[in-house]
Amino acid sequence: MLSNKSTVNSIFRNVGFLTAGRIGNALCSFIYISLTVRTLGLSDFGLLILIHSLASTASMVSRMQSWQTLIHFGSEAFARKDLPLLKQVIGFSIRLDTLSAATALVLGIILAFAYGHMANWSQHTITLAFIYAFCSPFMYTGWMNGILRLSGKFHLVPIVDFSASIFQTSAVIIGYALHLTLGYFLFVWAFARIIDYSLYVYFSLSSIKINIFNIYAHAFQNRKWQLAGMWAFTRNITLNQTLGSISGQLATLIIGGNLGPTDAAIFRVSRQIADAMATPAQLLSPVLYPELIKMRDQNNWKGLKKLTFVMFMALLLLSLALVVASFFSGGKIFSFMFHTSIDNASVYISMMLIATACNLLLVPLDPLLTVMNRVRFLTINRTVITFLYFPALYALTCQMGLYGACLATLMCSAAVLASRFVGIWLFRTDLTASTS
């Protein structure tokens, strides 16, 4: 009982660290987005969003979930202080991220040219998108986050993220004062990602006292090393997470292609506002997974089930409160950020927040199924639902505009949540057998 209570306290303490950083980031985000919109206008801001979405999509499609691999296979080695084995697991994760970065760069360049020509962008805008693609390898901090989460250094994460946000806000204020153009703001967005990446490298390696040159040399000198099941686990968990991550980016691009950059910006910001309101709950995922892995290693399945249930009920109550709050305050937040009134803004944000609430309820369910070694089930369900989502999004956007886009997104998130309940029911005997 005492152990479970200590685990819950640890989870909420670490979530508190992450939440403090996210609150600072959210405040900075409100400032720099609103100032960027006022400087560029809604149309050019939409172009910035689309160009950023191209690079983000390239990063999300190519990234492997190295942080989960690191925790899944390195948790026991870290607890035993088995540094040689831990370095091997970290090296495997570094190789995964290096492959991801190279793929992201190539894919980002291809997307910049392909989408730019399809959207009839000017040559100048396509060139800006091409240059911006070079920041896509710096958008993912997989193995660094894995080390920080494994070592419990959650207090360093808000320091890193807030530092990048402070730079971005300060640079945008300068751009606003000097009435600078789209190219400058793209540079600011890109350099903020590079600052974020560099600080993650520094803090993660400092936390375990390993030199960056030594760990990279070790990673590629032992490039054939892997534990049994590492590739299979990484492949399945990556596909599941990637499909969930890229759906938002691709949705923005689909809407931009159909309705134009202005509506794409409205959709993207609606989603960002919904995510911002749900930030504390979203931060449970990176904190909860390491704790469930520890319980698995300790064979504490009873505590694992209890912790999952407590977290699920807490998220359910929070989700209901956020949906009600968004209906009354969403439009006001939208007006502040865009400096203009948007029709049905509260409806868009409420629908996106319901979709976000469905995703929040996955936070305890996905790790539970992962710990039960049911990653393949997660992957198959996510794949089927995501590939149904895109044609539904396109059709509903054409027929109903932004309302249709939000409705399709909500239906997709609800379907994913329903599939997780089905999985828990189908594999309930796994937990029963483990507990007994």
C-alpha positions as CSV (number, residue, x, y, z in Angstrom):
1,M,0.0,0.0,0.0
2,L,2.8,2.4,0.9
3,S,4.7,1.5,-2.3
4,N,1.6,2.3,-4.4
5,K,1.0,5.6,-2.6
6,S,4.7,6.5,-3.1
7,T,4.4,5.7,-6.8
8,V,1.3,7.9,-7.2
9,N,3.0,10.8,-5.3
10,S,6.1,10.4,-7.5
11,I,3.9,10.5,-10.7
12,F,2.1,13.7,-9.6
13,R,5.3,15.3,-8.5
14,N,6.9,14.7,-11.9
15,V,3.8,15.8,-13.7
16,G,3.9,19.0,-11.6
17,F,7.4,19.7,-12.9
18,L,6.3,19.1,-16.5
19,T,3.1,21.1,-16.0
20,A,5.0,24.1,-14.7
21,G,7.1,24.1,-17.8
22,R,4.2,23.7,-20.1
23,I,2.3,26.6,-18.4
24,G,5.3,28.8,-19.2
25,N,5.4,27.5,-22.7
26,A,1.7,28.0,-23.2
27,L,2.0,31.7,-22.0
28,C,4.9,32.2,-24.4
29,S,2.9,30.5,-27.2
30,F,-0.1,32.8,-26.7
31,I,2.2,35.8,-27.0
32,Y,4.3,34.7,-30.0
33,I,1.4,33.3,-32.0
34,S,-0.8,36.3,-31.5
35,L,2.1,38.7,-32.4
36,T,3.0,36.6,-35.4
37,V,-0.6,36.7,-36.7
38,R,-0.7,40.5,-36.2
39,T,2.6,40.9,-38.0
40,L,2.1,38.5,-41.0
41,G,-1.6,38.5,-41.3
42,L,-3.8,35.4,-41.2
43,S,-2.8,34.2,-44.7
44,D,1.0,34.4,-44.3
45,F,0.6,32.9,-40.8
46,G,-1.3,30.1,-42.4
47,L,1.7,29.6,-44.8
48,L,4.0,29.5,-41.8
49,I,1.8,26.8,-40.2
50,L,1.7,24.8,-43.4
51,I,5.5,25.0,-43.9
52,H,6.1,24.0,-40.2
53,S,3.6,21.2,-40.6
54,L,5.5,19.8,-43.6
55,A,8.7,19.6,-41.6
56,S,6.9,18.3,-38.5
57,T,5.2,15.6,-40.7
58,A,8.5,14.5,-42.1
59,S,9.9,14.2,-38.5
60,M,6.8,12.4,-37.1
61,V,6.6,9.9,-40.0
62,S,10.3,9.0,-39.7
63,R,10.8,9.0,-36.0
64,M,11.1,5.7,-34.1
65,Q,10.0,5.6,-30.5
66,S,13.5,5.1,-29.2
67,W,12.6,6.5,-25.7
68,Q,10.1,3.7,-25.2
69,T,12.6,1.1,-26.4
70,L,15.3,2.6,-24.0
71,I,12.9,2.4,-21.0
72,H,11.4,-0.9,-21.9
73,F,14.8,-2.7,-22.3
74,G,17.0,-0.4,-20.1
75,S,14.9,0.0,-16.9
76,E,16.3,-3.1,-15.2
77,A,19.9,-2.4,-16.2
78,F,19.5,1.2,-14.9
79,A,18.1,-0.1,-11.6
80,R,21.0,-2.7,-11.2
81,K,23.5,0.0,-12.3
82,D,24.7,-2.2,-15.1
83,L,26.4,0.5,-17.1
84,P,27.8,-1.7,-19.9
85,L,24.3,-3.0,-20.7
86,L,22.7,0.4,-20.3
87,K,25.2,2.0,-22.7
88,Q,24.4,-0.7,-25.3
89,V,20.7,0.0,-25.0
90,I,21.3,3.8,-25.3
91,G,23.6,3.1,-28.3
92,F,20.7,1.1,-30.0
93,S,18.4,4.1,-29.3
94,I,20.9,6.6,-30.8
95,R,21.2,4.5,-34.0
96,L,17.4,4.5,-34.2
97,D,17.3,8.3,-33.9
98,T,20.2,8.8,-36.4
99,L,18.2,6.8,-39.0
100,S,15.1,8.8,-38.1
101,A,16.9,12.1,-38.6
102,A,18.3,11.2,-42.0
103,T,14.9,10.0,-43.2
104,A,13.2,13.1,-41.8
105,L,15.6,15.4,-43.8
106,V,15.1,13.6,-47.1
107,L,11.3,13.3,-46.6
108,G,11.1,17.0,-45.5
109,I,12.7,18.1,-48.7
110,I,10.5,16.0,-50.9
111,L,7.3,17.2,-49.1
112,A,8.4,20.8,-49.4
113,F,8.6,20.6,-53.2
114,A,5.7,18.2,-53.7
115,Y,3.2,20.1,-51.6
116,G,4.4,23.5,-52.7
117,H,3.7,22.7,-56.3
118,M,0.3,21.0,-55.5
119,A,-0.7,24.1,-53.5
120,N,0.5,26.5,-56.3
121,W,2.9,28.3,-53.9
122,S,5.3,30.9,-55.3
123,Q,8.9,29.8,-56.0
124,H,10.0,32.0,-53.0
125,T,7.6,30.2,-50.6
126,I,8.7,26.8,-51.9
127,T,12.4,27.8,-51.3
128,L,11.5,28.8,-47.8
129,A,9.8,25.5,-47.2
130,F,12.9,23.7,-48.6
131,I,15.3,25.6,-46.3
132,Y,13.0,25.0,-43.3
133,A,13.0,21.2,-44.0
134,F,16.6,21.2,-42.7
135,C,15.4,21.7,-39.1
136,S,13.2,18.5,-39.2
137,P,16.0,16.3,-37.9
138,F,16.1,18.4,-34.7
139,M,12.4,18.1,-34.0
140,Y,12.7,14.7,-32.2
141,T,14.6,14.1,-28.9
142,G,13.9,10.4,-28.5
143,W,16.9,8.9,-26.7
144,M,17.5,12.1,-24.7
145,N,14.0,12.0,-23.3
146,G,14.4,8.3,-22.6
147,I,17.4,9.0,-20.4
148,L,15.8,11.8,-18.6
149,R,12.6,9.8,-17.9
150,L,14.6,6.7,-17.0
151,S,16.7,8.6,-14.5
152,G,13.8,10.6,-13.1
153,K,15.2,13.9,-14.1
154,F,11.8,15.3,-15.1
155,H,12.6,18.7,-13.5
156,L,15.1,19.3,-16.4
157,V,12.5,19.0,-19.1
158,P,10.7,22.3,-18.4
159,I,14.0,24.1,-18.2
160,V,14.9,23.0,-21.7
161,D,11.5,23.7,-23.2
162,F,11.0,27.0,-21.5
163,S,14.4,28.2,-22.6
164,A,13.5,27.6,-26.3
165,S,10.1,29.3,-25.8
166,I,11.8,32.4,-24.2
167,F,14.0,32.7,-27.3
168,Q,11.1,32.2,-29.6
169,T,9.0,34.8,-27.8
170,S,11.8,37.4,-27.6
171,A,12.7,36.9,-31.3
172,V,9.0,37.3,-32.3
173,I,8.7,40.5,-30.3
174,I,11.7,41.8,-32.3
175,G,10.0,40.7,-35.6
176,Y,6.7,42.4,-34.5
177,A,8.5,45.6,-33.6
178,L,10.4,45.7,-36.9
179,H,7.5,44.4,-39.1
180,L,9.6,41.6,-40.5
181,T,8.4,39.0,-43.0
182,L,7.7,35.3,-43.3
183,G,11.3,34.3,-43.8
184,Y,12.4,35.8,-40.5
185,F,9.6,34.1,-38.5
186,L,10.4,30.7,-40.1
187,F,14.1,31.2,-39.0
188,V,12.9,31.9,-35.5
189,W,10.7,28.7,-35.4
190,A,13.6,26.6,-36.8
191,F,16.3,28.0,-34.5
192,A,14.0,27.4,-31.5
193,R,13.9,23.7,-32.4
194,I,17.7,23.6,-32.6
195,I,18.1,25.2,-29.2
196,D,15.7,22.7,-27.7
197,Y,17.5,19.8,-29.3
198,S,21.0,21.0,-28.1
199,L,19.8,21.5,-24.5
200,Y,18.3,18.0,-24.4
201,V,21.5,16.5,-25.5
202,Y,23.5,18.4,-22.9
203,F,21.2,17.7,-19.9
204,S,20.5,14.0,-20.8
205,L,24.2,13.1,-21.0
206,S,25.1,15.2,-18.0
207,S,22.5,13.4,-15.9
208,I,24.3,10.0,-16.4
209,K,27.8,11.5,-16.7
210,I,28.5,10.2,-20.3
211,N,30.5,12.2,-22.9
212,I,28.6,12.8,-26.2
213,F,31.6,11.7,-28.3
214,N,32.1,8.5,-26.3
215,I,28.5,7.5,-26.5
216,Y,28.2,8.1,-30.2
217,A,31.4,6.3,-30.9
218,H,30.2,3.4,-28.7
219,A,26.8,3.4,-30.5
220,F,28.3,2.9,-34.0
221,Q,31.2,0.7,-33.0
222,N,28.6,-1.8,-31.7
223,R,26.0,-1.2,-34.4
224,K,25.0,-4.8,-34.8
225,W,24.2,-5.3,-31.0
226,Q,20.6,-5.8,-30.0
227,L,18.6,-7.7,-27.4
228,A,16.0,-10.3,-28.5
229,G,12.8,-8.6,-29.5
230,M,14.1,-5.0,-29.6
231,W,13.4,-4.5,-33.3
232,A,10.0,-6.1,-33.2
233,F,9.0,-4.0,-30.2
234,T,10.4,-0.8,-31.7
235,R,8.7,-1.4,-35.0
236,N,5.2,-2.0,-33.5
237,I,5.3,0.8,-31.0
238,T,6.7,3.2,-33.6
239,L,3.9,2.5,-36.1
240,N,1.3,2.9,-33.4
241,Q,2.7,6.2,-32.1
242,T,3.6,7.6,-35.5
243,L,0.1,7.1,-36.9
244,G,-1.4,8.9,-33.9
245,S,1.1,11.8,-34.2
246,I,1.0,12.5,-37.9
247,S,-2.7,12.5,-38.2
248,G,-2.9,16.0,-36.9
249,Q,-0.1,17.3,-39.2
250,L,-1.6,15.6,-42.3
251,A,-5.1,16.8,-41.4
252,T,-3.8,20.4,-41.4
253,L,-2.2,19.9,-44.8
254,I,-5.4,18.3,-46.2
255,I,-7.5,21.2,-44.9
256,G,-5.0,23.7,-46.3
257,G,-5.2,22.1,-49.7
258,N,-9.0,22.1,-49.7
259,L,-10.0,25.2,-47.9
260,G,-6.8,27.4,-48.0
261,P,-4.2,28.5,-45.5
262,T,-6.6,30.6,-43.4
263,D,-8.9,27.7,-42.5
264,A,-5.8,25.5,-42.0
265,A,-4.5,28.0,-39.4
266,I,-7.9,28.1,-37.7
267,F,-8.0,24.3,-37.5
268,R,-4.4,24.0,-36.2
269,V,-4.9,26.7,-33.6
270,S,-8.2,25.1,-32.4
271,R,-6.3,21.9,-31.9
272,Q,-3.4,23.8,-30.1
273,I,-5.9,25.5,-27.8
274,A,-7.5,22.2,-26.9
275,D,-4.1,20.6,-26.3
276,A,-3.0,23.5,-24.2
277,M,-6.1,23.2,-22.0
278,A,-5.4,19.5,-21.5
279,T,-1.7,19.9,-21.0
280,P,-1.4,18.6,-17.4
281,A,-3.2,15.4,-18.2
282,Q,-1.2,14.8,-21.4
283,L,2.0,14.9,-19.4
284,L,0.9,11.8,-17.5
285,S,2.0,9.6,-20.4
286,P,5.8,10.0,-20.2
287,V,5.7,9.8,-16.4
288,L,3.3,6.9,-16.1
289,Y,5.1,4.5,-18.6
290,P,8.4,4.2,-16.6
291,E,6.4,3.5,-13.4
292,L,4.4,0.7,-15.1
293,I,7.6,-0.8,-16.4
294,K,9.1,-0.8,-12.9
295,M,6.0,-2.5,-11.6
296,R,6.3,-5.1,-14.4
297,D,9.9,-5.8,-13.5
298,Q,8.9,-6.2,-9.8
299,N,6.0,-8.5,-10.9
300,N,3.6,-6.1,-9.1
301,W,0.6,-6.6,-11.3
302,K,-2.0,-5.9,-8.7
303,G,-0.5,-2.4,-8.1
304,L,-0.2,-1.9,-11.8
305,K,-3.9,-2.5,-12.4
306,K,-4.9,-0.3,-9.5
307,L,-2.7,2.6,-10.7
308,T,-4.1,2.3,-14.2
309,F,-7.7,2.5,-12.9
310,V,-7.0,5.5,-10.6
311,M,-5.3,7.4,-13.5
312,F,-8.2,6.6,-15.9
313,M,-10.9,7.9,-13.5
314,A,-8.9,11.1,-12.7
315,L,-8.5,11.8,-16.5
316,L,-12.2,11.1,-17.1
317,L,-13.3,13.7,-14.6
318,L,-10.8,16.2,-15.8
319,S,-11.9,15.7,-19.4
320,L,-15.5,16.4,-18.6
321,A,-14.5,19.6,-16.8
322,L,-12.3,20.8,-19.7
323,V,-15.1,20.2,-22.3
324,V,-17.5,22.4,-20.3
325,A,-14.8,25.1,-19.8
326,S,-13.9,25.1,-23.5
327,F,-17.5,25.8,-24.6
328,F,-17.6,29.0,-22.6
329,S,-14.1,30.3,-22.9
330,G,-12.8,28.9,-26.2
331,G,-14.1,31.7,-28.4
332,K,-12.5,34.4,-26.2
333,I,-9.1,32.7,-26.3
334,F,-9.5,32.4,-30.1
335,S,-10.3,36.1,-30.4
336,F,-7.3,37.1,-28.3
337,M,-4.9,35.0,-30.4
338,F,-6.2,36.0,-33.8
339,H,-7.1,39.6,-32.9
340,T,-10.4,39.1,-34.7
341,S,-13.7,37.2,-34.1
342,I,-14.1,33.8,-35.7
343,D,-17.5,32.3,-36.3
344,N,-18.2,29.1,-34.4
345,A,-14.8,29.3,-32.7
346,S,-16.2,27.8,-29.4
347,V,-17.8,24.9,-31.3
348,Y,-14.5,24.1,-33.1
349,I,-12.5,24.2,-29.9
350,S,-15.1,22.1,-28.0
351,M,-15.1,19.4,-30.7
352,M,-11.3,19.4,-30.8
353,L,-11.2,19.2,-27.0
354,I,-13.6,16.2,-27.0
355,A,-11.2,14.5,-29.4
356,T,-8.3,15.5,-27.2
357,A,-10.2,14.0,-24.2
358,C,-10.5,10.7,-26.0
359,N,-6.8,10.8,-26.6
360,L,-6.2,11.6,-22.9
361,L,-8.1,8.5,-21.8
362,L,-5.6,6.5,-23.8
363,V,-2.8,7.6,-21.5
364,P,-3.2,4.8,-18.9
365,L,-4.6,2.2,-21.5
366,D,-1.9,2.2,-24.1
367,P,1.0,1.7,-21.6
368,L,-1.1,-1.1,-19.9
369,L,-1.5,-3.0,-23.2
370,T,2.2,-2.3,-24.0
371,V,3.3,-3.8,-20.7
372,M,1.1,-6.8,-21.4
373,N,3.0,-7.2,-24.7
374,R,0.0,-6.4,-26.8
375,V,1.8,-3.8,-28.9
376,R,0.8,-5.6,-32.2
377,F,-2.9,-5.2,-31.3
378,L,-2.4,-1.5,-30.7
379,T,-0.7,-1.1,-34.0
380,I,-3.2,-3.0,-36.1
381,N,-6.1,-1.0,-34.6
382,R,-4.4,2.4,-35.0
383,T,-3.5,1.6,-38.6
384,V,-7.0,0.6,-39.7
385,I,-8.6,3.6,-38.0
386,T,-6.0,6.1,-39.3
387,F,-6.4,4.9,-42.9
388,L,-10.2,5.3,-42.6
389,Y,-9.8,8.8,-41.0
390,F,-8.1,10.5,-44.0
391,P,-10.7,9.7,-46.6
392,A,-13.4,10.6,-44.1
393,L,-11.6,13.9,-43.3
394,Y,-11.4,14.8,-47.0
395,A,-15.0,14.0,-47.7
396,L,-16.4,15.8,-44.6
397,T,-14.1,18.8,-45.2
398,C,-15.4,19.1,-48.8
399,Q,-19.0,18.8,-47.7
400,M,-19.1,20.7,-44.4
401,G,-15.9,22.8,-44.3
402,L,-14.1,23.2,-40.9
403,Y,-17.0,21.7,-39.0
404,G,-16.7,18.5,-41.0
405,A,-12.9,18.4,-40.4
406,C,-13.4,18.7,-36.6
407,L,-16.2,16.1,-36.7
408,A,-13.9,13.6,-38.6
409,T,-11.1,14.2,-36.1
410,L,-13.5,13.6,-33.1
411,M,-14.8,10.4,-34.6
412,C,-11.3,9.1,-35.2
413,S,-10.2,9.7,-31.6
414,A,-13.4,8.1,-30.3
415,A,-12.8,5.0,-32.5
416,V,-9.3,4.6,-31.2
417,L,-10.5,4.9,-27.6
418,A,-13.2,2.3,-28.2
419,S,-10.6,-0.1,-29.7
420,R,-8.6,0.1,-26.5
421,F,-11.6,-0.9,-24.4
422,V,-12.0,-3.9,-26.7
423,G,-8.4,-4.8,-26.2
424,I,-8.6,-4.6,-22.4
425,W,-11.7,-6.9,-22.5
426,L,-10.1,-9.4,-25.0
427,F,-6.9,-9.7,-23.0
428,R,-8.3,-9.4,-19.5
429,T,-7.1,-13.0,-18.8
430,D,-3.5,-11.9,-19.2
431,L,-3.8,-9.6,-16.1
432,T,-5.8,-12.2,-14.2
433,A,-3.1,-14.9,-14.8
434,S,-0.3,-12.5,-14.0
435,T,-1.9,-11.4,-10.7
436,S,-2.6,-14.9,-9.6
